[in-house]
Amino acid sequence: MTKSMFLIQGNLCAERVRLGRALHKPPLTQEELARKIQFMGEEGMTKLIISRIEQNQRHVCDAELRILAKALGVSMEWLVGDTDEMNFKTK
């Protein structure tokens, strides 16, 4: 049995990433969100990574959380569930 370096399993933003994509105007697919993030300079972000984040199978580092929030037009606080105020901005 391998020991995890993380204290918790999964991530805090899985459901909110999925919801943020759905509420975006127009709604974003995982592929579109990945491309948008790649265009913003995070070339390693792929549809598979977005899928694994949304399925709570992958941890999200702070830099990724920031770029996910920016790409979705929401605050980092909303993305991790600390607030219900979206401050949603469509582009």
PyMOL Python script that loads the backbone (N, CA, C, O; Angstrom):
from pymol import cmd

cmd.read_pdbstr("""\
ATOM      1  N   MET A   1       0.841  -1.189   0.000  1.00  0.00           N
ATOM      2  CA  MET A   1       0.000   0.000   0.000  1.00  0.00           C
ATOM      3  C   MET A   1       0.882   1.246   0.000  1.00  0.00           C
ATOM      4  O   MET A   1       1.755   1.400   0.854  1.00  0.00           O
ATOM      5  N   THR A   2       0.648   2.118  -0.952  1.00  0.00           N
ATOM      6  CA  THR A   2       1.450   3.330  -1.042  1.00  0.00           C
ATOM      7  C   THR A   2       0.876   4.416  -0.148  1.00  0.00           C
ATOM      8  O   THR A   2      -0.335   4.500   0.054  1.00  0.00           O
ATOM      9  N   LYS A   3       1.742   5.222   0.370  1.00  0.00           N
ATOM     10  CA  LYS A   3       1.338   6.310   1.243  1.00  0.00           C
ATOM     11  C   LYS A   3       1.185   7.584   0.405  1.00  0.00           C
ATOM     12  O   LYS A   3       2.086   7.945  -0.351  1.00  0.00           O
ATOM     13  N   SER A   4       0.054   8.251   0.542  1.00  0.00           N
ATOM     14  CA  SER A   4      -0.201   9.482  -0.210  1.00  0.00           C
ATOM     15  C   SER A   4       0.443  10.666   0.499  1.00  0.00           C
ATOM     16  O   SER A   4       0.464  10.727   1.728  1.00  0.00           O
ATOM     17  N   MET A   5       0.962  11.593  -0.272  1.00  0.00           N
ATOM     18  CA  MET A   5       1.524  12.802   0.319  1.00  0.00           C
ATOM     19  C   MET A   5       0.433  13.828   0.624  1.00  0.00           C
ATOM     20  O   MET A   5       0.718  14.872   1.211  1.00  0.00           O
ATOM     21  N   PHE A   6      -0.818  13.546   0.231  1.00  0.00           N
ATOM     22  CA  PHE A   6      -1.925  14.456   0.468  1.00  0.00           C
ATOM     23  C   PHE A   6      -2.738  13.991   1.659  1.00  0.00           C
ATOM     24  O   PHE A   6      -2.922  12.790   1.857  1.00  0.00           O
ATOM     25  N   LEU A   7      -3.224  14.926   2.448  1.00  0.00           N
ATOM     26  CA  LEU A   7      -4.013  14.588   3.626  1.00  0.00           C
ATOM     27  C   LEU A   7      -5.444  14.222   3.274  1.00  0.00           C
ATOM     28  O   LEU A   7      -6.091  13.475   4.007  1.00  0.00           O
ATOM     29  N   ILE A   8      -5.945  14.740   2.160  1.00  0.00           N
ATOM     30  CA  ILE A   8      -7.306  14.436   1.737  1.00  0.00           C
ATOM     31  C   ILE A   8      -7.274  13.818   0.351  1.00  0.00           C
ATOM     32  O   ILE A   8      -6.328  14.023  -0.410  1.00  0.00           O
ATOM     33  N   GLN A   9      -8.294  13.076   0.038  1.00  0.00           N
ATOM     34  CA  GLN A   9      -8.414  12.483  -1.289  1.00  0.00           C
ATOM     35  C   GLN A   9      -9.136  13.471  -2.206  1.00  0.00           C
ATOM     36  O   GLN A   9      -9.978  14.242  -1.745  1.00  0.00           O
ATOM     37  N   GLY A  10      -8.817  13.451  -3.478  1.00  0.00           N
ATOM     38  CA  GLY A  10      -9.521  14.281  -4.452  1.00  0.00           C
ATOM     39  C   GLY A  10      -9.187  15.756  -4.326  1.00  0.00           C
ATOM     40  O   GLY A  10      -8.069  16.133  -3.974  1.00  0.00           O
ATOM     41  N   ASN A  11     -10.186  16.586  -4.624  1.00  0.00           N
ATOM     42  CA  ASN A  11      -9.979  18.028  -4.591  1.00  0.00           C
ATOM     43  C   ASN A  11     -11.246  18.730  -4.130  1.00  0.00           C
ATOM     44  O   ASN A  11     -12.289  18.094  -3.976  1.00  0.00           O
ATOM     45  N   LEU A  12     -11.161  20.031  -3.909  1.00  0.00           N
ATOM     46  CA  LEU A  12     -12.301  20.805  -3.430  1.00  0.00           C
ATOM     47  C   LEU A  12     -13.153  21.388  -4.542  1.00  0.00           C
ATOM     48  O   LEU A  12     -14.247  21.887  -4.280  1.00  0.00           O
ATOM     49  N   CYS A  13     -12.676  21.335  -5.772  1.00  0.00           N
ATOM     50  CA  CYS A  13     -13.332  22.095  -6.834  1.00  0.00           C
ATOM     51  C   CYS A  13     -14.028  21.257  -7.897  1.00  0.00           C
ATOM     52  O   CYS A  13     -14.515  21.815  -8.881  1.00  0.00           O
ATOM     53  N   ALA A  14     -14.092  19.942  -7.736  1.00  0.00           N
ATOM     54  CA  ALA A  14     -14.623  19.063  -8.784  1.00  0.00           C
ATOM     55  C   ALA A  14     -16.010  19.488  -9.260  1.00  0.00           C
ATOM     56  O   ALA A  14     -16.220  19.719 -10.450  1.00  0.00           O
ATOM     57  N   GLU A  15     -16.943  19.589  -8.335  1.00  0.00           N
ATOM     58  CA  GLU A  15     -18.319  19.926  -8.717  1.00  0.00           C
ATOM     59  C   GLU A  15     -18.422  21.343  -9.273  1.00  0.00           C
ATOM     60  O   GLU A  15     -19.191  21.592 -10.202  1.00  0.00           O
ATOM     61  N   ARG A  16     -17.655  22.266  -8.710  1.00  0.00           N
ATOM     62  CA  ARG A  16     -17.739  23.661  -9.154  1.00  0.00           C
ATOM     63  C   ARG A  16     -17.122  23.866 -10.532  1.00  0.00           C
ATOM     64  O   ARG A  16     -17.578  24.732 -11.278  1.00  0.00           O
ATOM     65  N   VAL A  17     -16.106  23.102 -10.889  1.00  0.00           N
ATOM     66  CA  VAL A  17     -15.552  23.199 -12.249  1.00  0.00           C
ATOM     67  C   VAL A  17     -16.615  22.764 -13.246  1.00  0.00           C
ATOM     68  O   VAL A  17     -16.836  23.428 -14.260  1.00  0.00           O
ATOM     69  N   ARG A  18     -17.268  21.651 -12.955  1.00  0.00           N
ATOM     70  CA  ARG A  18     -18.331  21.142 -13.830  1.00  0.00           C
ATOM     71  C   ARG A  18     -19.481  22.154 -13.911  1.00  0.00           C
ATOM     72  O   ARG A  18     -19.988  22.437 -14.997  1.00  0.00           O
ATOM     73  N   LEU A  19     -19.890  22.698 -12.756  1.00  0.00           N
ATOM     74  CA  LEU A  19     -20.969  23.686 -12.732  1.00  0.00           C
ATOM     75  C   LEU A  19     -20.557  24.968 -13.453  1.00  0.00           C
ATOM     76  O   LEU A  19     -21.353  25.549 -14.190  1.00  0.00           O
ATOM     77  N   GLY A  20     -19.334  25.404 -13.245  1.00  0.00           N
ATOM     78  CA  GLY A  20     -18.841  26.607 -13.912  1.00  0.00           C
ATOM     79  C   GLY A  20     -18.850  26.476 -15.424  1.00  0.00           C
ATOM     80  O   GLY A  20     -19.175  27.429 -16.131  1.00  0.00           O
ATOM     81  N   ARG A  21     -18.496  25.301 -15.922  1.00  0.00           N
ATOM     82  CA  ARG A  21     -18.554  25.059 -17.369  1.00  0.00           C
ATOM     83  C   ARG A  21     -19.992  25.124 -17.865  1.00  0.00           C
ATOM     84  O   ARG A  21     -20.270  25.710 -18.911  1.00  0.00           O
ATOM     85  N   ALA A  22     -20.905  24.517 -17.108  1.00  0.00           N
ATOM     86  CA  ALA A  22     -22.320  24.473 -17.513  1.00  0.00           C
ATOM     87  C   ALA A  22     -22.971  25.850 -17.488  1.00  0.00           C
ATOM     88  O   ALA A  22     -23.822  26.150 -18.324  1.00  0.00           O
ATOM     89  N   LEU A  23     -22.578  26.682 -16.540  1.00  0.00           N
ATOM     90  CA  LEU A  23     -23.189  28.012 -16.399  1.00  0.00           C
ATOM     91  C   LEU A  23     -22.533  29.065 -17.275  1.00  0.00           C
ATOM     92  O   LEU A  23     -23.058  30.170 -17.418  1.00  0.00           O
ATOM     93  N   HIS A  24     -21.402  28.736 -17.857  1.00  0.00           N
ATOM     94  CA  HIS A  24     -20.716  29.674 -18.745  1.00  0.00           C
ATOM     95  C   HIS A  24     -21.619  29.964 -19.941  1.00  0.00           C
ATOM     96  O   HIS A  24     -22.355  29.084 -20.388  1.00  0.00           O
ATOM     97  N   LYS A  25     -21.569  31.177 -20.458  1.00  0.00           N
ATOM     98  CA  LYS A  25     -22.389  31.566 -21.616  1.00  0.00           C
ATOM     99  C   LYS A  25     -21.504  31.752 -22.824  1.00  0.00           C
ATOM    100  O   LYS A  25     -20.723  32.703 -22.844  1.00  0.00           O
ATOM    101  N   PRO A  26     -21.578  30.896 -23.841  1.00  0.00           N
ATOM    102  CA  PRO A  26     -22.291  29.619 -23.889  1.00  0.00           C
ATOM    103  C   PRO A  26     -21.552  28.583 -23.047  1.00  0.00           C
ATOM    104  O   PRO A  26     -20.371  28.756 -22.747  1.00  0.00           O
ATOM    105  N   PRO A  27     -22.247  27.496 -22.662  1.00  0.00           N
ATOM    106  CA  PRO A  27     -21.591  26.451 -21.868  1.00  0.00           C
ATOM    107  C   PRO A  27     -20.329  25.934 -22.560  1.00  0.00           C
ATOM    108  O   PRO A  27     -20.260  25.863 -23.787  1.00  0.00           O
ATOM    109  N   LEU A  28     -19.338  25.577 -21.748  1.00  0.00           N
ATOM    110  CA  LEU A  28     -18.066  25.082 -22.269  1.00  0.00           C
ATOM    111  C   LEU A  28     -17.986  23.567 -22.135  1.00  0.00           C
ATOM    112  O   LEU A  28     -18.404  23.008 -21.121  1.00  0.00           O
ATOM    113  N   THR A  29     -17.456  22.909 -23.142  1.00  0.00           N
ATOM    114  CA  THR A  29     -17.130  21.489 -23.023  1.00  0.00           C
ATOM    115  C   THR A  29     -15.793  21.389 -22.294  1.00  0.00           C
ATOM    116  O   THR A  29     -15.094  22.388 -22.128  1.00  0.00           O
ATOM    117  N   GLN A  30     -15.447  20.197 -21.867  1.00  0.00           N
ATOM    118  CA  GLN A  30     -14.138  19.991 -21.252  1.00  0.00           C
ATOM    119  C   GLN A  30     -13.026  20.348 -22.238  1.00  0.00           C
ATOM    120  O   GLN A  30     -12.023  20.955 -21.862  1.00  0.00           O
ATOM    121  N   GLU A  31     -13.211  19.969 -23.488  1.00  0.00           N
ATOM    122  CA  GLU A  31     -12.216  20.269 -24.527  1.00  0.00           C
ATOM    123  C   GLU A  31     -12.049  21.776 -24.703  1.00  0.00           C
ATOM    124  O   GLU A  31     -10.925  22.267 -24.815  1.00  0.00           O
ATOM    125  N   GLU A  32     -13.157  22.508 -24.730  1.00  0.00           N
ATOM    126  CA  GLU A  32     -13.094  23.968 -24.897  1.00  0.00           C
ATOM    127  C   GLU A  32     -12.415  24.633 -23.707  1.00  0.00           C
ATOM    128  O   GLU A  32     -11.631  25.567 -23.876  1.00  0.00           O
ATOM    129  N   LEU A  33     -12.717  24.149 -22.498  1.00  0.00           N
ATOM    130  CA  LEU A  33     -12.066  24.711 -21.309  1.00  0.00           C
ATOM    131  C   LEU A  33     -10.571  24.431 -21.350  1.00  0.00           C
ATOM    132  O   LEU A  33      -9.770  25.316 -21.048  1.00  0.00           O
ATOM    133  N   ALA A  34     -10.185  23.219 -21.717  1.00  0.00           N
ATOM    134  CA  ALA A  34      -8.766  22.876 -21.814  1.00  0.00           C
ATOM    135  C   ALA A  34      -8.059  23.764 -22.831  1.00  0.00           C
ATOM    136  O   ALA A  34      -6.965  24.261 -22.561  1.00  0.00           O
ATOM    137  N   ARG A  35      -8.670  23.969 -24.000  1.00  0.00           N
ATOM    138  CA  ARG A  35      -8.067  24.835 -25.032  1.00  0.00           C
ATOM    139  C   ARG A  35      -7.940  26.269 -24.533  1.00  0.00           C
ATOM    140  O   ARG A  35      -6.930  26.930 -24.773  1.00  0.00           O
ATOM    141  N   LYS A  36      -8.972  26.748 -23.833  1.00  0.00           N
ATOM    142  CA  LYS A  36      -8.943  28.119 -23.303  1.00  0.00           C
ATOM    143  C   LYS A  36      -7.786  28.274 -22.319  1.00  0.00           C
ATOM    144  O   LYS A  36      -7.077  29.281 -22.342  1.00  0.00           O
ATOM    145  N   ILE A  37      -7.596  27.279 -21.459  1.00  0.00           N
ATOM    146  CA  ILE A  37      -6.513  27.324 -20.487  1.00  0.00           C
ATOM    147  C   ILE A  37      -5.159  27.211 -21.183  1.00  0.00           C
ATOM    148  O   ILE A  37      -4.206  27.882 -20.786  1.00  0.00           O
ATOM    149  N   GLN A  38      -5.060  26.386 -22.201  1.00  0.00           N
ATOM    150  CA  GLN A  38      -3.827  26.280 -22.969  1.00  0.00           C
ATOM    151  C   GLN A  38      -3.495  27.615 -23.619  1.00  0.00           C
ATOM    152  O   GLN A  38      -2.335  28.027 -23.639  1.00  0.00           O
ATOM    153  N   PHE A  39      -4.506  28.291 -24.149  1.00  0.00           N
ATOM    154  CA  PHE A  39      -4.306  29.600 -24.775  1.00  0.00           C
ATOM    155  C   PHE A  39      -3.818  30.620 -23.750  1.00  0.00           C
ATOM    156  O   PHE A  39      -3.103  31.561 -24.095  1.00  0.00           O
ATOM    157  N   MET A  40      -4.208  30.430 -22.484  1.00  0.00           N
ATOM    158  CA  MET A  40      -3.786  31.333 -21.412  1.00  0.00           C
ATOM    159  C   MET A  40      -2.368  31.038 -20.932  1.00  0.00           C
ATOM    160  O   MET A  40      -1.853  31.736 -20.059  1.00  0.00           O
ATOM    161  N   GLY A  41      -1.729  30.001 -21.499  1.00  0.00           N
ATOM    162  CA  GLY A  41      -0.331  29.731 -21.178  1.00  0.00           C
ATOM    163  C   GLY A  41      -0.061  28.443 -20.429  1.00  0.00           C
ATOM    164  O   GLY A  41       1.102  28.088 -20.238  1.00  0.00           O
ATOM    165  N   GLU A  42      -1.083  27.733 -20.000  1.00  0.00           N
ATOM    166  CA  GLU A  42      -0.891  26.460 -19.298  1.00  0.00           C
ATOM    167  C   GLU A  42      -1.036  25.340 -20.310  1.00  0.00           C
ATOM    168  O   GLU A  42      -2.088  24.706 -20.406  1.00  0.00           O
ATOM    169  N   GLU A  43       0.028  25.100 -21.065  1.00  0.00           N
ATOM    170  CA  GLU A  43      -0.013  24.180 -22.200  1.00  0.00           C
ATOM    171  C   GLU A  43      -0.272  22.732 -21.816  1.00  0.00           C
ATOM    172  O   GLU A  43      -0.717  21.944 -22.650  1.00  0.00           O
ATOM    173  N   GLY A  44      -0.001  22.369 -20.565  1.00  0.00           N
ATOM    174  CA  GLY A  44      -0.176  20.988 -20.140  1.00  0.00           C
ATOM    175  C   GLY A  44      -1.605  20.600 -19.799  1.00  0.00           C
ATOM    176  O   GLY A  44      -1.882  19.423 -19.568  1.00  0.00           O
ATOM    177  N   MET A  45      -2.517  21.561 -19.764  1.00  0.00           N
ATOM    178  CA  MET A  45      -3.902  21.262 -19.399  1.00  0.00           C
ATOM    179  C   MET A  45      -4.612  20.612 -20.589  1.00  0.00           C
ATOM    180  O   MET A  45      -4.638  21.172 -21.685  1.00  0.00           O
ATOM    181  N   THR A  46      -5.184  19.432 -20.366  1.00  0.00           N
ATOM    182  CA  THR A  46      -5.864  18.693 -21.424  1.00  0.00           C
ATOM    183  C   THR A  46      -7.290  18.353 -21.007  1.00  0.00           C
ATOM    184  O   THR A  46      -7.676  18.521 -19.850  1.00  0.00           O
ATOM    185  N   LYS A  47      -8.058  17.872 -21.975  1.00  0.00           N
ATOM    186  CA  LYS A  47      -9.427  17.428 -21.699  1.00  0.00           C
ATOM    187  C   LYS A  47      -9.405  16.307 -20.656  1.00  0.00           C
ATOM    188  O   LYS A  47     -10.263  16.272 -19.774  1.00  0.00           O
ATOM    189  N   LEU A  48      -8.445  15.403 -20.747  1.00  0.00           N
ATOM    190  CA  LEU A  48      -8.333  14.309 -19.792  1.00  0.00           C
ATOM    191  C   LEU A  48      -8.093  14.829 -18.372  1.00  0.00           C
ATOM    192  O   LEU A  48      -8.676  14.319 -17.415  1.00  0.00           O
ATOM    193  N   ILE A  49      -7.251  15.826 -18.243  1.00  0.00           N
ATOM    194  CA  ILE A  49      -6.986  16.397 -16.925  1.00  0.00           C
ATOM    195  C   ILE A  49      -8.247  17.058 -16.381  1.00  0.00           C
ATOM    196  O   ILE A  49      -8.577  16.877 -15.209  1.00  0.00           O
ATOM    197  N   ILE A  50      -8.957  17.821 -17.211  1.00  0.00           N
ATOM    198  CA  ILE A  50     -10.219  18.440 -16.777  1.00  0.00           C
ATOM    199  C   ILE A  50     -11.183  17.348 -16.322  1.00  0.00           C
ATOM    200  O   ILE A  50     -11.826  17.488 -15.281  1.00  0.00           O
ATOM    201  N   SER A  51     -11.289  16.275 -17.080  1.00  0.00           N
ATOM    202  CA  SER A  51     -12.169  15.157 -16.737  1.00  0.00           C
ATOM    203  C   SER A  51     -11.790  14.551 -15.391  1.00  0.00           C
ATOM    204  O   SER A  51     -12.660  14.300 -14.557  1.00  0.00           O
ATOM    205  N   ARG A  52     -10.518  14.319 -15.178  1.00  0.00           N
ATOM    206  CA  ARG A  52     -10.055  13.722 -13.919  1.00  0.00           C
ATOM    207  C   ARG A  52     -10.285  14.655 -12.742  1.00  0.00           C
ATOM    208  O   ARG A  52     -10.582  14.195 -11.639  1.00  0.00           O
ATOM    209  N   ILE A  53     -10.150  15.975 -12.960  1.00  0.00           N
ATOM    210  CA  ILE A  53     -10.441  16.949 -11.901  1.00  0.00           C
ATOM    211  C   ILE A  53     -11.921  16.876 -11.542  1.00  0.00           C
ATOM    212  O   ILE A  53     -12.277  16.808 -10.366  1.00  0.00           O
ATOM    213  N   GLU A  54     -12.786  16.891 -12.564  1.00  0.00           N
ATOM    214  CA  GLU A  54     -14.228  16.867 -12.331  1.00  0.00           C
ATOM    215  C   GLU A  54     -14.693  15.557 -11.703  1.00  0.00           C
ATOM    216  O   GLU A  54     -15.695  15.537 -10.989  1.00  0.00           O
ATOM    217  N   GLN A  55     -13.985  14.474 -11.957  1.00  0.00           N
ATOM    218  CA  GLN A  55     -14.332  13.177 -11.363  1.00  0.00           C
ATOM    219  C   GLN A  55     -13.658  12.972 -10.004  1.00  0.00           C
ATOM    220  O   GLN A  55     -13.745  11.898  -9.409  1.00  0.00           O
ATOM    221  N   ASN A  56     -12.991  14.015  -9.529  1.00  0.00           N
ATOM    222  CA  ASN A  56     -12.321  13.991  -8.228  1.00  0.00           C
ATOM    223  C   ASN A  56     -11.228  12.922  -8.163  1.00  0.00           C
ATOM    224  O   ASN A  56     -11.002  12.310  -7.119  1.00  0.00           O
ATOM    225  N   GLN A  57     -10.563  12.710  -9.288  1.00  0.00           N
ATOM    226  CA  GLN A  57      -9.505  11.713  -9.373  1.00  0.00           C
ATOM    227  C   GLN A  57      -8.120  12.347  -9.438  1.00  0.00           C
ATOM    228  O   GLN A  57      -7.112  11.646  -9.525  1.00  0.00           O
ATOM    229  N   ARG A  58      -8.077  13.676  -9.395  1.00  0.00           N
ATOM    230  CA  ARG A  58      -6.795  14.372  -9.522  1.00  0.00           C
ATOM    231  C   ARG A  58      -6.786  15.593  -8.625  1.00  0.00           C
ATOM    232  O   ARG A  58      -7.759  16.346  -8.570  1.00  0.00           O
ATOM    233  N   HIS A  59      -5.673  15.783  -7.921  1.00  0.00           N
ATOM    234  CA  HIS A  59      -5.515  16.980  -7.101  1.00  0.00           C
ATOM    235  C   HIS A  59      -5.278  18.189  -8.002  1.00  0.00           C
ATOM    236  O   HIS A  59      -4.781  18.056  -9.121  1.00  0.00           O
ATOM    237  N   VAL A  60      -5.635  19.354  -7.505  1.00  0.00           N
ATOM    238  CA  VAL A  60      -5.456  20.607  -8.238  1.00  0.00           C
ATOM    239  C   VAL A  60      -4.520  21.489  -7.419  1.00  0.00           C
ATOM    240  O   VAL A  60      -4.805  21.795  -6.261  1.00  0.00           O
ATOM    241  N   CYS A  61      -3.419  21.892  -8.011  1.00  0.00           N
ATOM    242  CA  CYS A  61      -2.492  22.772  -7.292  1.00  0.00           C
ATOM    243  C   CYS A  61      -3.014  24.207  -7.335  1.00  0.00           C
ATOM    244  O   CYS A  61      -3.926  24.518  -8.101  1.00  0.00           O
ATOM    245  N   ASP A  62      -2.447  25.057  -6.528  1.00  0.00           N
ATOM    246  CA  ASP A  62      -2.932  26.434  -6.420  1.00  0.00           C
ATOM    247  C   ASP A  62      -2.847  27.196  -7.743  1.00  0.00           C
ATOM    248  O   ASP A  62      -3.748  27.973  -8.059  1.00  0.00           O
ATOM    249  N   ALA A  63      -1.799  26.991  -8.511  1.00  0.00           N
ATOM    250  CA  ALA A  63      -1.674  27.686  -9.798  1.00  0.00           C
ATOM    251  C   ALA A  63      -2.759  27.232 -10.771  1.00  0.00           C
ATOM    252  O   ALA A  63      -3.298  28.036 -11.531  1.00  0.00           O
ATOM    253  N   GLU A  64      -3.076  25.924 -10.741  1.00  0.00           N
ATOM    254  CA  GLU A  64      -4.139  25.416 -11.606  1.00  0.00           C
ATOM    255  C   GLU A  64      -5.497  25.944 -11.166  1.00  0.00           C
ATOM    256  O   GLU A  64      -6.347  26.250 -12.001  1.00  0.00           O
ATOM    257  N   LEU A  65      -5.703  26.050  -9.855  1.00  0.00           N
ATOM    258  CA  LEU A  65      -6.952  26.583  -9.334  1.00  0.00           C
ATOM    259  C   LEU A  65      -7.159  28.017  -9.818  1.00  0.00           C
ATOM    260  O   LEU A  65      -8.259  28.403 -10.215  1.00  0.00           O
ATOM    261  N   ARG A  66      -6.090  28.789  -9.775  1.00  0.00           N
ATOM    262  CA  ARG A  66      -6.160  30.183 -10.221  1.00  0.00           C
ATOM    263  C   ARG A  66      -6.526  30.264 -11.704  1.00  0.00           C
ATOM    264  O   ARG A  66      -7.391  31.053 -12.082  1.00  0.00           O
ATOM    265  N   ILE A  67      -5.882  29.464 -12.539  1.00  0.00           N
ATOM    266  CA  ILE A  67      -6.149  29.542 -13.978  1.00  0.00           C
ATOM    267  C   ILE A  67      -7.523  28.964 -14.328  1.00  0.00           C
ATOM    268  O   ILE A  67      -8.171  29.444 -15.259  1.00  0.00           O
ATOM    269  N   LEU A  68      -7.979  27.939 -13.593  1.00  0.00           N
ATOM    270  CA  LEU A  68      -9.338  27.418 -13.792  1.00  0.00           C
ATOM    271  C   LEU A  68     -10.367  28.501 -13.483  1.00  0.00           C
ATOM    272  O   LEU A  68     -11.311  28.706 -14.246  1.00  0.00           O
ATOM    273  N   ALA A  69     -10.178  29.194 -12.358  1.00  0.00           N
ATOM    274  CA  ALA A  69     -11.102  30.264 -11.981  1.00  0.00           C
ATOM    275  C   ALA A  69     -11.114  31.372 -13.031  1.00  0.00           C
ATOM    276  O   ALA A  69     -12.176  31.861 -13.417  1.00  0.00           O
ATOM    277  N   LYS A  70      -9.941  31.757 -13.484  1.00  0.00           N
ATOM    278  CA  LYS A  70      -9.845  32.811 -14.489  1.00  0.00           C
ATOM    279  C   LYS A  70     -10.508  32.387 -15.798  1.00  0.00           C
ATOM    280  O   LYS A  70     -11.231  33.174 -16.409  1.00  0.00           O
ATOM    281  N   ALA A  71     -10.271  31.161 -16.227  1.00  0.00           N
ATOM    282  CA  ALA A  71     -10.846  30.664 -17.481  1.00  0.00           C
ATOM    283  C   ALA A  71     -12.370  30.563 -17.393  1.00  0.00           C
ATOM    284  O   ALA A  71     -13.071  30.783 -18.381  1.00  0.00           O
ATOM    285  N   LEU A  72     -12.876  30.230 -16.205  1.00  0.00           N
ATOM    286  CA  LEU A  72     -14.322  30.109 -16.023  1.00  0.00           C
ATOM    287  C   LEU A  72     -14.979  31.441 -15.679  1.00  0.00           C
ATOM    288  O   LEU A  72     -16.204  31.559 -15.715  1.00  0.00           O
ATOM    289  N   GLY A  73     -14.169  32.442 -15.344  1.00  0.00           N
ATOM    290  CA  GLY A  73     -14.702  33.759 -15.001  1.00  0.00           C
ATOM    291  C   GLY A  73     -15.332  33.808 -13.621  1.00  0.00           C
ATOM    292  O   GLY A  73     -16.278  34.562 -13.393  1.00  0.00           O
ATOM    293  N   VAL A  74     -14.805  33.001 -12.691  1.00  0.00           N
ATOM    294  CA  VAL A  74     -15.333  32.968 -11.322  1.00  0.00           C
ATOM    295  C   VAL A  74     -14.188  33.208 -10.347  1.00  0.00           C
ATOM    296  O   VAL A  74     -13.019  33.187 -10.731  1.00  0.00           O
ATOM    297  N   SER A  75     -14.534  33.436  -9.084  1.00  0.00           N
ATOM    298  CA  SER A  75     -13.496  33.619  -8.073  1.00  0.00           C
ATOM    299  C   SER A  75     -12.972  32.265  -7.607  1.00  0.00           C
ATOM    300  O   SER A  75     -13.663  31.251  -7.713  1.00  0.00           O
ATOM    301  N   MET A  76     -11.758  32.259  -7.097  1.00  0.00           N
ATOM    302  CA  MET A  76     -11.199  31.036  -6.547  1.00  0.00           C
ATOM    303  C   MET A  76     -12.013  30.589  -5.334  1.00  0.00           C
ATOM    304  O   MET A  76     -12.168  29.391  -5.100  1.00  0.00           O
ATOM    305  N   GLU A  77     -12.534  31.546  -4.562  1.00  0.00           N
ATOM    306  CA  GLU A  77     -13.344  31.224  -3.391  1.00  0.00           C
ATOM    307  C   GLU A  77     -14.604  30.457  -3.792  1.00  0.00           C
ATOM    308  O   GLU A  77     -14.987  29.497  -3.124  1.00  0.00           O
ATOM    309  N   TRP A  78     -15.250  30.882  -4.886  1.00  0.00           N
ATOM    310  CA  TRP A  78     -16.440  30.174  -5.356  1.00  0.00           C
ATOM    311  C   TRP A  78     -16.051  28.780  -5.835  1.00  0.00           C
ATOM    312  O   TRP A  78     -16.753  27.805  -5.566  1.00  0.00           O
ATOM    313  N   LEU A  79     -14.941  28.693  -6.537  1.00  0.00           N
ATOM    314  CA  LEU A  79     -14.516  27.423  -7.119  1.00  0.00           C
ATOM    315  C   LEU A  79     -14.275  26.348  -6.059  1.00  0.00           C
ATOM    316  O   LEU A  79     -14.516  25.168  -6.316  1.00  0.00           O
ATOM    317  N   VAL A  80     -13.804  26.736  -4.871  1.00  0.00           N
ATOM    318  CA  VAL A  80     -13.554  25.746  -3.819  1.00  0.00           C
ATOM    319  C   VAL A  80     -14.720  25.639  -2.839  1.00  0.00           C
ATOM    320  O   VAL A  80     -14.641  24.898  -1.859  1.00  0.00           O
ATOM    321  N   GLY A  81     -15.798  26.375  -3.098  1.00  0.00           N
ATOM    322  CA  GLY A  81     -16.989  26.252  -2.262  1.00  0.00           C
ATOM    323  C   GLY A  81     -17.004  27.116  -1.019  1.00  0.00           C
ATOM    324  O   GLY A  81     -17.830  26.896  -0.133  1.00  0.00           O
ATOM    325  N   ASP A  82     -16.108  28.099  -0.924  1.00  0.00           N
ATOM    326  CA  ASP A  82     -16.077  28.971   0.249  1.00  0.00           C
ATOM    327  C   ASP A  82     -17.159  30.040   0.222  1.00  0.00           C
ATOM    328  O   ASP A  82     -17.473  30.641   1.250  1.00  0.00           O
ATOM    329  N   THR A  83     -17.727  30.275  -0.957  1.00  0.00           N
ATOM    330  CA  THR A  83     -18.795  31.267  -1.085  1.00  0.00           C
ATOM    331  C   THR A  83     -19.767  30.802  -2.162  1.00  0.00           C
ATOM    332  O   THR A  83     -19.409  30.029  -3.050  1.00  0.00           O
ATOM    333  N   ASP A  84     -20.989  31.283  -2.067  1.00  0.00           N
ATOM    334  CA  ASP A  84     -21.971  30.983  -3.104  1.00  0.00           C
ATOM    335  C   ASP A  84     -22.070  32.113  -4.119  1.00  0.00           C
ATOM    336  O   ASP A  84     -22.758  31.980  -5.131  1.00  0.00           O
ATOM    337  N   GLU A  85     -21.379  33.238  -3.854  1.00  0.00           N
ATOM    338  CA  GLU A  85     -21.346  34.352  -4.798  1.00  0.00           C
ATOM    339  C   GLU A  85     -20.383  34.016  -5.911  1.00  0.00           C
ATOM    340  O   GLU A  85     -19.180  33.876  -5.693  1.00  0.00           O
ATOM    341  N   MET A  86     -20.929  33.888  -7.110  1.00  0.00           N
ATOM    342  CA  MET A  86     -20.090  33.465  -8.236  1.00  0.00           C
ATOM    343  C   MET A  86     -19.184  34.567  -8.773  1.00  0.00           C
ATOM    344  O   MET A  86     -18.049  34.301  -9.166  1.00  0.00           O
ATOM    345  N   ASN A  87     -19.679  35.804  -8.791  1.00  0.00           N
ATOM    346  CA  ASN A  87     -18.950  36.882  -9.467  1.00  0.00           C
ATOM    347  C   ASN A  87     -18.606  36.445 -10.884  1.00  0.00           C
ATOM    348  O   ASN A  87     -17.500  36.671 -11.375  1.00  0.00           O
ATOM    349  N   PHE A  88     -19.578  35.816 -11.523  1.00  0.00           N
ATOM    350  CA  PHE A  88     -19.396  35.205 -12.839  1.00  0.00           C
ATOM    351  C   PHE A  88     -19.256  36.262 -13.913  1.00  0.00           C
ATOM    352  O   PHE A  88     -20.059  37.193 -13.981  1.00  0.00           O
ATOM    353  N   LYS A  89     -18.238  36.126 -14.756  1.00  0.00           N
ATOM    354  CA  LYS A  89     -17.992  37.053 -15.855  1.00  0.00           C
ATOM    355  C   LYS A  89     -17.882  36.255 -17.128  1.00  0.00           C
ATOM    356  O   LYS A  89     -16.967  35.443 -17.267  1.00  0.00           O
ATOM    357  N   THR A  90     -18.780  36.459 -18.053  1.00  0.00           N
ATOM    358  CA  THR A  90     -18.653  35.786 -19.346  1.00  0.00           C
ATOM    359  C   THR A  90     -17.829  36.656 -20.271  1.00  0.00           C
ATOM    360  O   THR A  90     -17.802  37.881 -20.151  1.00  0.00           O
ATOM    361  N   LYS A  91     -17.174  36.008 -21.172  1.00  0.00           N
ATOM    362  CA  LYS A  91     -16.321  36.753 -22.108  1.00  0.00           C
ATOM    363  C   LYS A  91     -16.942  36.741 -23.473  1.00  0.00           C
ATOM    364  O   LYS A  91     -16.385  37.313 -24.409  1.00  0.00           O
TER     365      LYS A  91
END
""", "prot")
cmd.dss("prot")
cmd.show_as("cartoon", "prot")
cmd.util.cbc("prot")
cmd.orient("prot")
